[in-house]
Structure formats: C-alpha cells, structure tokens
Amino acid sequence: MRDITSILPLSVQGLSFDADGKRLLDRVSFVLPGGGVTAIIGPNGAGKSLTLRLCHGLVAPCAGAIRWHTDTGRRRHAMVFQRPVMLRRSTRANIMHALGAVGVADASSRAEAALARFGLAALADRPARLMSGGEQQRLAIARAWALEPEVLFLDEPSSQLDPGATRQIEEIIAGLAAEGMTILMTTHDLGQARRLSQRILFLNRGRLIDDAPTEIVFAGQSSNEARAFIAGDLLW
C-alpha cells in the first residue's frame, strides 16, 4: 500500500493533553512506520483512546506535535471507534454516506466491493442499527476500508463482542495488515495484543512507559510496570 506519496512514518513528539486541570497525556513520543499492527495497552485511564483521537486529528494536543511524512492533499487515515455510530439507514447506505462525504466518484462500486470484502453483501439492505454487534463492527471497518486509508486506527475493536465475533474481527485485522495496511489499535485483551501485534506501546497514567516488540514485552523483558500489568496486578 505504501508508495512515494505515503503519509508514513507518523511522528508523535512530546504529545500532552490536559482536561479540567488534569494531565491525561504527558509528553508521549513515538514513531509509527509503515506496515504491521501496533497495539497500545495499559490500564483504564492510561490515555490509550485519547492517543488515537489525537493522532486522527479529532482533538488538538495541548503541547507537542503530530507530523505525517507527507500531505497528499486528502486524508489517508481512518478510525473505527469502540462503539461505532450507525446511521438510521441500510448497511449499504452507511458506506455510501461515508464515501459521499469525501466526494468519492465511484462510490457505488466501492461500496459493493466493501460489502463483499467483509461478508456483508447479504446484509446490504438491512437497517444497520438492527444488526448484531459483530456485524456492526464489520460494517464500521468496511466503511473505513472503503475510504482506502493507508493507516487505520482501531479503538478496542472487539471489546463488546462474543468470542466468535471477536475471532472474525481479529481475522479481518490480520488480513488488512497482511495486505499492507498500517494499524494502530488499542485493546484491553492482552491475548489479542499478543496474537495480532508486532509492537507494543504500554501507557500508564498518561505516560509512555514501554515501546518494544511484542515478544519482548510478553517475555517480561520490559518495564516493571508492564510486567505487573500483564501479570494482572493493579497499577496505582
């Protein structure tokens, strides 16, 4: 997927964010190169979802910078939320709306490709809000994929799903990464992080404590805080 117009690497430098007088993210820095899955893990309130929102440009940092390698003139990153918003329309129309919002010329054919790619063709005319949680999450990913992003941000993509639907979502994520998409995701499921990612960013109290290959983190060769978190100990 990468070419001479690639927006990667993404450089996050000294990122901080304050709200109501409290520092929620404190001088976080990392570089996201092209390819693979990077998982952000950490306890509740560590700043995981906030980091994704800042990178995607939904909120502005109080300090620091988020720099893409190039600006190709159109947004080439997309985000799927933990609880994706489904419009009061059909599965197909949800995808068409997203494509129409950015002025895609071949929206109809792109929507049909997305429906087929994510196993939603038989559900194309079903009201999106009446679908199961797993189906809605597949639709949210399909809607993002149809925009042809180079980078996909996923916020807890299977936190509300049963084991079968979770397995489907994990297969989708692995498939997208294999096709060359760069994925930055948050997850509370440590097994999922271990199965899917090649790199771990461990956050605690708004600070980036570890940035290391997945096998290093799960082998207990990272920080004391990360080892305690993986062992199930509470972090205060």
C-alpha positions as CSV (number, residue, x, y, z in Angstrom):
1,M,0.0,0.0,0.0
2,R,2.9,2.4,0.6
3,D,4.2,4.4,-2.3
4,I,6.1,7.7,-2.9
5,T,3.0,9.6,-1.6
6,S,3.0,7.6,1.6
7,I,1.9,9.7,4.7
8,L,4.1,7.5,6.8
9,P,6.0,7.5,9.0
10,L,3.9,9.3,11.6
11,S,6.0,11.1,14.2
12,V,4.4,11.8,17.6
13,Q,6.6,14.2,19.5
14,G,6.1,15.3,23.2
15,L,2.3,14.9,23.0
16,S,0.4,16.2,26.0
17,F,-3.2,16.8,26.7
18,D,-4.9,18.4,29.7
19,A,-8.6,18.5,30.7
20,D,-10.3,20.0,33.8
21,G,-6.9,20.8,35.2
22,K,-5.6,17.2,34.9
23,R,-2.9,16.0,32.7
24,L,-4.3,13.0,30.8
25,L,-1.4,12.5,28.4
26,D,2.2,13.5,29.3
27,R,4.9,14.1,26.8
28,V,4.2,10.9,24.7
29,S,6.6,10.4,21.8
30,F,6.8,7.5,19.3
31,V,7.2,6.9,15.5
32,L,4.7,4.8,13.6
33,P,6.5,3.4,10.5
34,G,4.7,1.7,7.6
35,G,3.2,-1.8,7.9
36,G,2.1,-4.1,10.7
37,V,0.0,-3.9,13.8
38,T,1.0,-1.8,16.8
39,A,-1.1,-2.3,19.9
40,I,-1.5,0.3,22.7
41,I,-2.1,-1.4,26.0
42,G,-2.4,-0.2,29.6
43,P,-4.9,0.2,32.5
44,N,-8.1,2.2,32.3
45,G,-7.5,5.9,32.1
46,A,-3.9,5.5,30.8
47,G,-4.6,7.6,27.7
48,K,-4.9,4.9,25.0
49,S,-8.1,6.0,23.2
50,L,-7.0,9.7,23.7
51,T,-3.8,8.9,21.8
52,L,-5.7,7.5,18.9
53,R,-8.1,10.5,18.8
54,L,-5.1,12.9,18.8
55,C,-3.3,11.1,16.0
56,H,-6.5,11.1,13.9
57,G,-7.0,14.8,14.5
58,L,-10.3,14.6,16.4
59,V,-8.8,16.7,19.2
60,A,-5.8,19.0,19.3
61,P,-3.0,18.5,21.8
62,C,-2.1,21.0,24.5
63,A,1.6,20.5,23.7
64,G,3.7,18.5,21.3
65,A,3.2,17.7,17.6
66,I,1.8,15.1,15.3
67,R,3.6,15.0,12.0
68,W,2.8,12.9,8.9
69,H,5.6,12.3,6.5
70,T,3.8,13.9,3.6
71,D,0.5,15.6,2.9
72,T,-1.0,14.1,-0.2
73,G,-4.0,16.5,-0.2
74,R,-6.5,14.1,1.0
75,R,-6.9,12.3,4.4
76,R,-5.4,8.8,4.2
77,H,-6.2,7.6,7.7
78,A,-9.4,6.4,9.2
79,M,-10.7,5.4,12.6
80,V,-13.1,2.8,13.9
81,F,-14.5,3.6,17.4
82,Q,-15.2,1.2,20.2
83,R,-18.9,1.9,19.8
84,P,-19.3,2.9,16.1
85,V,-22.1,5.1,15.2
86,M,-24.6,3.5,12.8
87,L,-26.8,5.8,10.8
88,R,-30.5,5.2,10.5
89,R,-30.2,3.7,7.1
90,S,-29.2,0.4,5.4
91,T,-25.8,-1.2,5.6
92,R,-25.0,-0.2,2.0
93,A,-26.2,3.4,2.7
94,N,-23.9,3.7,5.7
95,I,-21.0,3.0,3.4
96,M,-22.3,5.2,0.7
97,H,-22.8,8.1,3.1
98,A,-19.1,7.9,4.2
99,L,-17.9,7.8,0.6
100,G,-20.2,10.7,-0.4
101,A,-18.9,12.8,2.5
102,V,-15.4,12.8,0.9
103,G,-16.6,13.1,-2.7
104,V,-15.7,9.7,-4.0
105,A,-16.7,9.5,-7.6
106,D,-17.2,5.7,-7.8
107,A,-19.0,5.4,-4.5
108,S,-21.4,2.7,-5.6
109,S,-18.8,0.3,-6.9
110,R,-16.6,1.0,-3.9
111,A,-19.5,0.3,-1.5
112,E,-20.3,-3.0,-3.2
113,A,-16.6,-4.0,-3.0
114,A,-16.6,-3.2,0.7
115,L,-19.8,-5.2,1.3
116,A,-18.2,-8.2,-0.5
117,R,-14.8,-7.9,1.2
118,F,-16.3,-8.0,4.7
119,G,-19.0,-10.6,4.2
120,L,-21.9,-8.1,4.3
121,A,-23.4,-8.4,0.8
122,A,-26.3,-10.4,2.1
123,L,-27.0,-7.7,4.7
124,A,-26.7,-4.8,2.3
125,D,-30.3,-3.7,2.6
126,R,-30.8,-4.5,6.3
127,P,-31.1,-1.5,8.7
128,A,-27.6,-1.1,10.2
129,R,-28.9,-0.5,13.7
130,L,-30.7,-3.8,13.7
131,M,-27.6,-5.8,13.0
132,S,-25.6,-7.7,15.7
133,G,-22.7,-6.1,17.5
134,G,-20.2,-8.2,15.4
135,E,-22.0,-7.3,12.2
136,Q,-22.0,-3.6,13.1
137,Q,-18.2,-3.7,13.8
138,R,-17.6,-5.4,10.5
139,L,-19.6,-2.6,8.9
140,A,-17.6,0.0,10.7
141,I,-14.4,-1.5,9.4
142,A,-15.8,-1.9,5.9
143,R,-16.9,1.8,5.9
144,A,-13.4,2.8,6.9
145,W,-11.8,0.4,4.4
146,A,-13.9,1.9,1.6
147,L,-12.1,5.2,2.1
148,E,-8.8,3.5,1.2
149,P,-6.8,4.6,4.2
150,E,-3.1,3.9,4.5
151,V,-3.4,3.9,8.3
152,L,-6.3,2.5,10.3
153,F,-6.9,3.5,13.9
154,L,-8.9,0.9,15.9
155,D,-10.2,1.7,19.4
156,E,-11.0,-1.6,21.3
157,P,-12.3,-3.2,18.1
158,S,-13.8,-6.3,19.9
159,S,-14.5,-5.2,23.4
160,Q,-18.3,-5.6,23.1
161,L,-18.2,-8.9,21.2
162,D,-18.6,-12.6,21.9
163,P,-15.7,-15.0,21.2
164,G,-17.0,-15.9,17.7
165,A,-17.4,-12.3,16.6
166,T,-14.1,-11.4,18.2
167,R,-12.3,-14.1,16.2
168,Q,-13.9,-12.7,13.0
169,I,-12.6,-9.2,13.8
170,E,-9.2,-10.5,14.5
171,E,-9.1,-12.3,11.2
172,I,-10.1,-9.1,9.5
173,I,-7.4,-7.1,11.2
174,A,-4.7,-9.7,10.4
175,G,-5.9,-9.7,6.8
176,L,-5.7,-6.0,6.4
177,A,-2.2,-5.9,7.9
178,A,-1.2,-8.7,5.5
179,E,-2.4,-6.6,2.6
180,G,-0.1,-3.7,3.7
181,M,-2.4,-1.5,5.8
182,T,-0.7,0.0,8.9
183,I,-2.8,-0.5,12.0
184,L,-2.6,1.3,15.4
185,M,-5.1,-0.2,17.8
186,T,-6.0,-0.1,21.5
187,T,-7.0,-3.2,23.3
188,H,-7.7,-4.5,26.9
189,D,-7.4,-8.1,25.6
190,L,-3.7,-9.0,26.2
191,G,-4.2,-12.2,24.2
192,Q,-5.4,-10.2,21.3
193,A,-2.4,-7.9,21.5
194,R,-0.1,-10.8,21.6
195,R,-1.8,-12.6,18.6
196,L,-2.1,-9.6,16.3
197,S,0.6,-7.1,17.0
198,Q,4.3,-6.9,16.3
199,R,4.9,-3.9,18.6
200,I,3.5,-2.8,21.9
201,L,3.1,0.7,23.3
202,F,2.5,0.5,27.0
203,L,0.8,3.5,28.6
204,N,0.3,4.2,32.3
205,R,-1.0,7.4,33.9
206,G,-0.7,9.2,30.5
207,R,3.0,8.4,30.1
208,L,4.5,6.1,27.5
209,I,6.4,3.6,29.6
210,D,7.4,1.0,27.0
211,D,7.8,0.9,23.3
212,A,9.1,-2.6,22.3
213,P,8.5,-5.6,20.1
214,T,5.5,-7.7,21.3
215,E,7.6,-10.8,22.1
216,I,9.9,-8.7,24.3
217,V,7.0,-7.2,26.3
218,F,5.3,-10.6,26.9
219,A,8.5,-12.3,27.7
220,G,8.8,-10.0,30.7
221,Q,11.8,-8.1,29.4
222,S,10.3,-4.6,29.6
223,S,9.5,-2.3,32.5
224,N,8.4,-3.4,36.0
225,E,5.1,-1.6,35.3
226,A,4.4,-3.5,32.1
227,R,5.3,-6.8,33.8
228,A,2.9,-6.0,36.7
229,F,0.1,-5.1,34.3
230,I,0.5,-8.2,32.2
231,A,0.5,-10.3,35.4
232,G,-2.8,-8.8,36.4
233,D,-1.5,-6.6,39.2
234,L,-3.3,-3.3,39.8
235,L,-1.3,-0.2,38.9
236,W,-1.9,3.0,41.0
